[in-house]
Amino acid sequence: MRDAVIVEAVRTPIGKGKPNGALAHVHPVELLAHALRTLVERSGIDPALIDDVIGGTVDQVGEQAMNTTRYAVLSAGFPESVPATTVDRQCGSSQQAVHFAAQGVLSGAYDMVVACGVESMSRVPMWSNVPEGKDPFGPGVAGRYPEGLVPQGISAELIAAKWSIGREAMDAFAVSSHHKAAEAWENGLFDAEVAPLEGVARDECVRPGSTTGILSGLKPAYHDPVFAERFPQIEWNVTAGNASPINDGASAVLITSSETAARLGLRPLARLHSFAVTGSDPLLMLTGVIPATEKVLRRASLTLDDIDLFEVNEAFSTVVLAWQQETGADLARVNVHGGAIALGHPLGASGTRLTTTLVHAMRHRGARYALQTMCEAGGLANAMVLERV
C-alpha cells in the first residue's frame, strides 16, 4: 500500500508585512522561488522528477496574480516541464496544498510533489483582491445571514465572549508564544528549517522581552460602535499584541512515497497519516479547528492522548485557547517553538510553515504523532496527523 512522506521542509525567515519590513523589497514570486530552490538543494533531488508544485496564496492579485506558483517554479530554475498551480483556502491555503499533494501521492497520481505557499503582505495588503465597493459574498449569502457577517477580529472577540477568555489569559498566551520562539532561535532549533534570504536570517516579529505588563497597555484593535451595539457581550480585549501580525514569507515541503524516497536515498521526516477538512459557523468563523481536530483523530483512529505535539495556528490567542478548552489538550505540547503571534502569519505560506516547524520539532523531540490544524476565513478548517517514520 502506498504512503506519503515528507522528505524535506524549509521556509524563509518571516518579515514584517509593512513597507519597512525586512523582506518588503522581495517580490512574492522571488520569496517562493527561494524556498523552492532551497528545498531542491537541501534534498539533492533532480527537480525534473517533480510531478507538480501546489502552492497556497490568499490575495491573488497584483504581484501575486496569474498563478504565482508557476512563476516561482520558473524563477527557481526548475525545468519548464514542471507544472504548478495556486490554491486558496484562505489562511489554510498551503496546508490544503499539503493535503492535495499527499493525496496525489497516495492515489498514485504523483510520485513526487511539492506543497508550498507564499504571501507578501507588505506588497499585496489584505483585501487587495476586493475592489472598494464590491461585494465578494453575493445576495444569497446576504439572504442567509441578513444581519451580516463580520471581520475576523470581531469573530475573535465573539470567541472570547463565548468561551469566557479574558484579557489576562489572552496576553499571557501571546507572551508565551514569543518566549518559546525566542528560546527556539537561541537554541538553534530553527536552523534546519530556515533558509536565510538576502541577509535576513531570523524572524522579524519575535519579541524576547515581551511581558503581560507591556501587552496590557495596548488598546483594543477592533472596537467598533456598530458591532458593540450588535454584540453587547464583547469586552474588546483583542489587541495587536494577542493577535498574529501581518507578514511576508514563503515555505515549502517535498512529499513523495517511502518507496521513492528509499530509491533516491532520501530520509523521510514524517509520514502524512490522516487528513480532514470541515466547515463551521461563518460568524464565529475561526472555531472550525475544534470539529476538525475531532474529525481527523477519528479518521486516524487515535485519541488526543496519542498526540505528542500540536500546531494550532495562532491567528488570535482566543482561537487556540477556545480549542484547548474544548479538546482538553495540554498547552505544553502546543506550538512548542512558538506560533504565529510571535513568528508571524504570512497568510498563504502559513500552512506549510506550520508543517515545516512541526516535522523538525517532531524529530528534535522524538514525537511519534503530531497534529496540525488551522482556522480559516469563512468558517473553515484543515487538520492533519503526522507520524514519525
Solvent accessible surface area in square Angstrom, and as a share of the most:
residue,aa,sasa,rsa
1,M,240,1.07
2,R,82,0.30
3,D,26,0.13
4,A,0,0.00
5,V,0,0.00
6,I,0,0.00
7,V,11,0.06
8,E,24,0.11
9,A,0,0.00
10,V,0,0.00
11,R,1,0.00
12,T,1,0.00
13,P,0,0.00
14,I,2,0.01
15,G,0,0.00
16,K,79,0.33
17,G,4,0.04
18,K,106,0.45
19,P,126,0.79
20,N,125,0.64
21,G,8,0.08
22,A,33,0.25
23,L,0,0.00
24,A,13,0.10
25,H,112,0.50
26,V,7,0.04
27,H,59,0.26
28,P,0,0.00
29,V,20,0.12
30,E,75,0.34
31,L,0,0.00
32,L,1,0.00
33,A,0,0.00
34,H,30,0.13
35,A,0,0.00
36,L,0,0.00
37,R,81,0.30
38,T,12,0.07
39,L,0,0.00
40,V,18,0.11
41,E,122,0.55
42,R,94,0.34
43,S,19,0.13
44,G,65,0.63
45,I,15,0.08
46,D,77,0.40
47,P,30,0.19
48,A,55,0.42
49,L,82,0.41
50,I,6,0.03
51,D,57,0.30
52,D,20,0.10
53,V,0,0.00
54,I,8,0.04
55,G,0,0.00
56,G,0,0.00
57,T,0,0.00
58,V,11,0.06
59,D,5,0.02
60,Q,68,0.30
61,V,48,0.28
62,G,61,0.58
63,E,66,0.30
64,Q,1,0.00
65,A,30,0.24
66,M,154,0.69
67,N,56,0.29
68,T,1,0.01
69,T,1,0.00
70,R,63,0.23
71,Y,101,0.38
72,A,0,0.00
73,V,0,0.00
74,L,66,0.33
75,S,41,0.26
76,A,10,0.08
77,G,60,0.58
78,F,11,0.05
79,P,46,0.29
80,E,140,0.63
81,S,91,0.59
82,V,1,0.01
83,P,60,0.38
84,A,15,0.12
85,T,58,0.34
86,T,24,0.14
87,V,28,0.16
88,D,73,0.38
89,R,61,0.22
90,Q,55,0.24
91,C,9,0.05
92,G,0,0.00
93,S,0,0.00
94,S,0,0.00
95,Q,0,0.00
96,Q,9,0.04
97,A,0,0.00
98,V,0,0.00
99,H,1,0.01
100,F,86,0.36
101,A,0,0.00
102,A,0,0.00
103,Q,73,0.33
104,G,10,0.09
105,V,0,0.00
106,L,63,0.31
107,S,84,0.54
108,G,40,0.38
109,A,76,0.59
110,Y,42,0.16
111,D,68,0.35
112,M,2,0.01
113,V,0,0.00
114,V,0,0.00
115,A,0,0.00
116,C,0,0.00
117,G,0,0.00
118,V,0,0.00
119,E,0,0.00
120,S,0,0.00
121,M,7,0.03
122,S,20,0.13
123,R,83,0.30
124,V,6,0.03
125,P,75,0.47
126,M,86,0.39
127,W,145,0.51
128,S,46,0.30
129,N,63,0.32
130,V,34,0.20
131,P,84,0.53
132,E,178,0.80
133,G,81,0.78
134,K,135,0.57
135,D,96,0.49
136,P,76,0.47
137,F,111,0.46
138,G,20,0.19
139,P,122,0.77
140,G,59,0.57
141,V,55,0.32
142,A,59,0.46
143,G,58,0.56
144,R,185,0.67
145,Y,63,0.24
146,P,113,0.71
147,E,135,0.61
148,G,29,0.28
149,L,50,0.25
150,V,9,0.05
151,P,72,0.45
152,Q,44,0.19
153,G,2,0.02
154,I,3,0.02
155,S,0,0.00
156,A,0,0.00
157,E,2,0.01
158,L,10,0.05
159,I,1,0.00
160,A,8,0.06
161,A,32,0.25
162,K,131,0.55
163,W,31,0.11
164,S,101,0.65
165,I,10,0.05
166,G,32,0.31
167,R,47,0.17
168,E,143,0.64
169,A,49,0.38
170,M,1,0.00
171,D,3,0.01
172,A,46,0.36
173,F,21,0.09
174,A,0,0.00
175,V,14,0.08
176,S,44,0.28
177,S,1,0.01
178,H,0,0.00
179,H,82,0.37
180,K,50,0.21
181,A,0,0.00
182,A,14,0.11
183,E,106,0.47
184,A,3,0.02
185,W,16,0.06
186,E,125,0.56
187,N,93,0.48
188,G,29,0.28
189,L,39,0.19
190,F,0,0.00
191,D,93,0.48
192,A,59,0.46
193,E,0,0.00
194,V,6,0.04
195,A,2,0.02
196,P,76,0.48
197,L,16,0.08
198,E,117,0.53
199,G,82,0.79
200,V,23,0.13
201,A,49,0.38
202,R,118,0.43
203,D,10,0.05
204,E,57,0.26
205,C,9,0.06
206,V,24,0.14
207,R,107,0.39
208,P,91,0.57
209,G,57,0.55
210,S,4,0.02
211,T,62,0.36
212,T,61,0.35
213,G,54,0.52
214,I,106,0.54
215,L,4,0.02
216,S,69,0.45
217,G,62,0.60
218,L,67,0.33
219,K,171,0.72
220,P,58,0.36
221,A,52,0.41
222,Y,78,0.30
223,H,106,0.47
224,D,46,0.24
225,P,99,0.62
226,V,107,0.62
227,F,37,0.15
228,A,29,0.23
229,E,148,0.66
230,R,70,0.25
231,F,18,0.07
232,P,109,0.69
233,Q,97,0.43
234,I,11,0.06
235,E,128,0.58
236,W,30,0.10
237,N,23,0.12
238,V,1,0.00
239,T,0,0.00
240,A,80,0.62
241,G,2,0.01
242,N,1,0.01
243,A,6,0.05
244,S,26,0.17
245,P,41,0.26
246,I,75,0.38
247,N,0,0.00
248,D,0,0.00
249,G,0,0.00
250,A,3,0.02
251,S,0,0.00
252,A,0,0.00
253,V,0,0.00
254,L,0,0.00
255,I,0,0.00
256,T,0,0.00
257,S,4,0.03
258,S,36,0.23
259,E,131,0.59
260,T,10,0.06
261,A,1,0.00
262,A,80,0.62
263,R,166,0.61
264,L,63,0.31
265,G,69,0.67
266,L,23,0.12
267,R,153,0.56
268,P,25,0.16
269,L,9,0.05
270,A,0,0.00
271,R,66,0.24
272,L,5,0.02
273,H,63,0.28
274,S,10,0.06
275,F,21,0.09
276,A,2,0.02
277,V,51,0.29
278,T,29,0.17
279,G,51,0.49
280,S,30,0.19
281,D,65,0.34
282,P,23,0.14
283,L,46,0.23
284,L,24,0.12
285,M,14,0.06
286,L,1,0.00
287,T,15,0.09
288,G,0,0.00
289,V,1,0.01
290,I,17,0.09
291,P,49,0.31
292,A,0,0.00
293,T,1,0.01
294,E,94,0.42
295,K,54,0.23
296,V,0,0.00
297,L,17,0.09
298,R,165,0.60
299,R,149,0.54
300,A,8,0.07
301,S,102,0.66
302,L,28,0.14
303,T,82,0.48
304,L,32,0.16
305,D,123,0.64
306,D,56,0.29
307,I,0,0.00
308,D,53,0.28
309,L,7,0.03
310,F,1,0.01
311,E,3,0.01
312,V,1,0.00
313,N,3,0.01
314,E,0,0.00
315,A,4,0.03
316,F,14,0.06
317,S,0,0.00
318,T,1,0.00
319,V,3,0.02
320,V,0,0.00
321,L,21,0.10
322,A,2,0.01
323,W,0,0.00
324,Q,47,0.21
325,Q,95,0.42
326,E,95,0.43
327,T,31,0.18
328,G,53,0.51
329,A,1,0.00
330,D,70,0.36
331,L,62,0.31
332,A,79,0.61
333,R,60,0.22
334,V,1,0.01
335,N,2,0.01
336,V,13,0.08
337,H,3,0.01
338,G,0,0.00
339,G,2,0.02
340,A,1,0.01
341,I,3,0.02
342,A,0,0.00
343,L,0,0.00
344,G,1,0.01
345,H,6,0.03
346,P,1,0.00
347,L,10,0.05
348,G,0,0.00
349,A,1,0.01
350,S,2,0.01
351,G,0,0.00
352,T,0,0.00
353,R,5,0.02
354,L,1,0.00
355,T,0,0.00
356,T,0,0.00
357,T,0,0.00
358,L,2,0.01
359,V,0,0.00
360,H,23,0.10
361,A,0,0.00
362,M,1,0.00
363,R,99,0.36
364,H,112,0.50
365,R,127,0.46
366,G,45,0.43
367,A,6,0.04
368,R,130,0.47
369,Y,22,0.08
370,A,0,0.00
371,L,0,0.00
372,Q,0,0.00
373,T,0,0.00
374,M,0,0.00
375,C,2,0.01
376,E,1,0.00
377,A,19,0.15
378,G,48,0.46
379,G,2,0.02
380,L,54,0.27
381,A,0,0.00
382,N,0,0.00
383,A,0,0.00
384,M,0,0.00
385,V,0,0.00
386,L,0,0.00
387,E,26,0.12
388,R,104,0.38
389,V,83,0.48
